[in-house]
Amino acid sequence: MVENRPWLGVLTHATLILGVAFLCFPVWMALVASTHPGEALSRSPIPLWFGDQGWENYAQLLTEGSPAVGGVDLSTMLLNSFIMAIGITVGKIAISLISAFAIVYFRFPFRMLFFWLIFITLMLPVEVRILPTYDVVASLGMLNSYSGLIIPLIASATATFLFRQFFLTIPDELVEAARIDRAGPIRFFWDILLPLSKTNIAALFIILFIYGWNQYLWPFLITTDQDLYTIVMGIQRMVNVGEGLPIWHLTMGTAILAMVPPVLVVLAMQRLFVKGLVESEK
């Protein structure tokens, strides 16, 4: 018999509400700050409710930009971040799918050696190999370009490992059935493996998109052209203004707009994302 404890349900919900409020309060403050003029945020007490300058602040960001980033409008930085995030995401997923497919379904010399060499690169993040990577990119003339922002970051040992583990769960009978139907490797990959990998791809898409969107160090190193600034670089330049005071209402507005694309991606693919993480049987 299950004992009914109303107080336990009240305590649980109160704890969850407090946790959500604690996590959402900084976002609320940033949203409120973005609707006030700059001088309202430099005196005490800091406002906790919306002001009347929201439309003007966001219009200035999207059309004129902030003086802290040389007047580059926010729409340009958002576009650069989106192109970089999409390029990294699609490149990582495509290369990882093909790599895992080759490792699982083809027999060639040193197959497992190559897999473990790929897996070992998990211990070599971008920060460790950033100097030789920069030298290669500079030698190929890819500085200040989208290709320089995207190509060095599209290899993913994690995604390769996850796809390999999933492909190993595909029944051998399915492979034999495809051979009986005279399906070649490309058709088997395109018509069978890709549809079965849909939820895994969706889960990785969200994770990798946010990874690409939040990149700061690599774009900061190879980008000197203001027209290629990403949104994260823009926020950093707005905050670090030397001896001056940051323009907080524009900085907070930029932070809010920078959150919109990742949130939209998560909301659009939430169901597939959760299914891809918890589903054990395909």
Residue, then its C-alpha position, 0 to 999 in steps of 0.5 A: m500500500v502506498e502511503n499518501r503524504p501530501w506534505l511530501g508533494v508540496l515540498t517536492h514542488a516547492t524545491l523544484i520551483l525554487g531551483v527553476a527560479f534560481l536558474c532563471f533569475p540571471v536570465w530575467m535580470a538580463l532581459v530586464a536590463s536590456t529594456h532600460p537606458g544605460e544610466a538606469l543600470s549604473r545606480s542603486p537599486i537595480p531595476l527588477w521590472f521592464g523599462d520603456q527602452g526595449w524596442e530602441n535598444y534591440a533596434q540599435l543592436l540589430t541595425e547599428g551595433s554597439p560601439a564596443v565592437g566597432g559598430v558591427d550590427l548584431s544581425t551580422m554576428l548572429l549570422n556568422s555564429f549560425i553559419m559556423a554552428i551549422g557547418i560544424t554540426v553538419g560536418k561532425i555528423a557527416i564525418s562521424l557517420i561515414s567513419a563509424f560505417a566504415i569501421v563497423y561494416f568494412r574489413f580492412p587492415f588495422r581497422m581497430l587501430f584506426f578506431w582507437l587512434i580516433f578515440i584517443t583524440l578525445m584527450l587532445p582538445v582544441e586548446v592543446r593542438i591550437l598552435p599547429t592547427y593555427d599554423v596549418v590554417a594560416s598556411l592554407g590561407m583560410l584565416n578570416s574565412y568561414s572555412g577556417l572557422i569550420i573545417p578545423l573543428i568538424a572532426s568528432a571522436t565522440a560522435t564517431f564512437l556513439f554511431r559505432q556503438f549504435f551500428l553494432t546493435i543493428p541485427d546481422e539479419l538486417v544486413e543479410a536481408a539487404r544483401i539478398d535484395r542486392a543493396g550495395p553499401i551506399r544503398f544500405f547506408w542511405d536507406i537503412l542506417l540513416p533512417l534508423s539513426k534519426t534519433n541519434i542524429a537529432a540528439l547529437f545535432i543539438i549538442l554539437f550545434i550548441y558546441g559550435w555556437n559557443q565557440y570563442l577561442w578559435p574564432f578569436l584567434i583566426t578572425t581579425d575582420q569585423d565582418l566575421y565576428t561571432i556573437v560570443m566574440g561580440i559579447q566579450r568585446m562589449v564586456n572588456v572595454g578597458e578602463g571604461l564602463p560596459i554599456w550594460h543595457l546593450t550587452m544584456g540585449t546581446a546576451i538575450l538575442a544570443m540565447v534565442p537560436p540555441v533555444l529554438v533548436v532545442l525546442a524544435m528537436q526536443r522530442l527526438f533529442v530525448k528519444g535519442l538519449v533514452e531509447s534502447e530499442k530501435 
